[in-house]
């Protein structure tokens, strides 16, 4: 079995940008904003050639998509030609707050 959590590095800028673009296609079902601009993605790491680790959270621990959203993220990221494996680690620390929403997300949510 592949050990995703050993020898983590940052993906190169091109791959990181592609991963972010794919993550921006995944929306939170309760808010009309993608998971990246909501600030749910805490870390994107590479663990060897073609293997990606995503550390993310949800807006609340009792979020109804807690059981399905990580799999959607994994499938979305592995749709990239450069990615063979993706592992999503769901974390709760630090807890998500509205301050994590990007400027683009705040505009979409009309938070100004």
Secondary structure, 3 states (H helix, E strand, C coil): CCCCCCCCECCCHHHHHHHHHHHCCCECCCCCCECCCCCCEEEEEECCCCEEEEEECCCCCCCCCCCCHHHHHHHHHHCCCCCCEEEEEECCCCCCCHHHCCHHHHHHCCCC
